[in-house]
């Protein structure tokens, strides 16, 4: 067995950190090689090649890029601390950056786009504005940095361009001139190459801070290839985390579902950095992944023999961390294989009401989430906070399915109270089900859609919806249904306590889709969960 | 009277020969009674549990030698070695690098040559060892390499070569096996089908060195 002393001496648990911005984790300690060898009486030999795999992972979600762009949002600053921590935990572990796109668009386009995002991250981390200049001056499809990138950078550096509309107006011109002045450049008021270089550099420095310093030699190929082979690459859409069922895909391919499809595909758009064992070094010529500007032939050579089938929608919806079979590229699959981070993070919004049906905005809450399938990252997590301007309690990275014990009170009921008091008394409490439907129904992508394609609601799903709507969990389903039918104003002969299709439709309507509370006051307080994923942009 | 010995895991011809009092494994291996064995096993160091080795009779050699004189008798025994080539994925061989091979009775300091080869003299009794190189401590089982036309033999080579990433506790992960075979095939210009057929086996033996 191969034991790596550097890894086994690490005290404490493995780090696993998952947020709305991204993920960071140590990889679990690996079962290591045991060499079975033959002695030699002539010139026989054995060969030992230490297995190649990462020791840690840092990933960013799409939210950290401008839409359809490789320009890096200043929000990334909120996630770089995790990378710094991983570097401290794994000194000398070389990095390599992998960009991923969603399955919309053709393979070559996606490979380039995802590669550009990987390049942007690499350029940022190594503080090399040249890589950004390359991206800026070679727009690709929808990825055109333009003046807007300069405006965002200026704004982050507090030069107040006024807005981010990509127009060189008075305010922007003045901001540029101020920047140029502060940086010893001629005050042209327009961002030429020298200005851009200085602007990108200052922007990068602002985002990275002082401690996080990386050089090309900290990456896997040590910068030995000019185009970054081995250091950063794009995987296009070859390795999605999530694939819809064939039926859901067909629905989402409809032209007027574009926004929904983009939203549903968000988990696939990510940039991932692997940290490898400390003395790993790669000869770019031998590294399987093609350069960013090269085509997909090199990628396809490394596909699983059933690679095309893997990345195509199948009968059921698939997520990598469940089925482990959504990656077409076998080489990438072998690297990412043990990663706890290549997963779809669900964001759940639970809208809070009081018993008079008033939405509670800014309401203090505490939620304890118990996933059905506990993993390292999410065993019994407790989230606390205040509901947002919609009255929603927003919970990040909720494993689905889960139950959530939600406790909440009116806003401002105690201005001095902090949300993390263990002894805090909340006015309301309810166990809420997250994930109400059987997986087959693929309802997650039907947000906002009405009942033209609902699937069949099971009794269990109905029970959970009724529970979330506040119908007493201890009651029988028949009684709850009857009460619900009463509340929504069905005629007495329709109040059967049975889950007929009309009742199911109304139940789905009130629970899944309605943003406003039902018309009639209920007997008990009713929080109203909406459907994951519903991530803010 | 002919004696037969059934191979157990970890045994190789030299260790078996030694067990029956033969210093030179060739005496056993090349014996006529083992011609059948030699047809199916090309390498006396790579045998499979269940293989049957015939043990020839020990002949006593008589030599006349006058007394009151010193005579030198040289015992011809075979030198047994352990050779391991050290390679890195996607990089050069691990050449000119120090390594330590810790056997049960000795700990030998070695240096790999330019091609990454380390060679150490061992005895027919050595079975368990530990290899320490480039910051790794690797458990080694000498004589436990099965023939390449057996699934355990294929898996052992894929593991040694760093292709098999599945558990080492005895359970075999079929997806990981497929991944290992396909990756090996891809690296060696073979048809990538995940099946370890004759061509893949031949390549595996060649690349591994045994």
Interface residues (C-beta under 8 A of the other chain):
Chain A: X1 X2 X3 X4 X5 X6 X30 X31 X32 X33 X34 X35 X36 X37 X38 X39 X40 X41 X43 X44 X45 X46 X47 X48 X49 X50 X51 X52 X53 X230 X278 X279 X280 X281 X282 X283 X286 X287 X288 X301 X302 X304 X305 X324 X330 X331 X333 X334 X337
Chain B: X12 X13 X14 X25 X43 X44 X45 X46 X78 X79 X80 X81 X82 X83 X84 X85 X86 X87 X88 X89 X90 X91 X92 X117 X122 X124 X126 X131 X134 X135 X136 X137 X138 X139 X140 X141 X142 X143 X144 X145 X146 X156 X159 X160 X161 X162 X163 X165 X166 X167 X168 X169 X175 X179 X182 X183 X186 X192 X193 X194 X207 X208 X209 X210
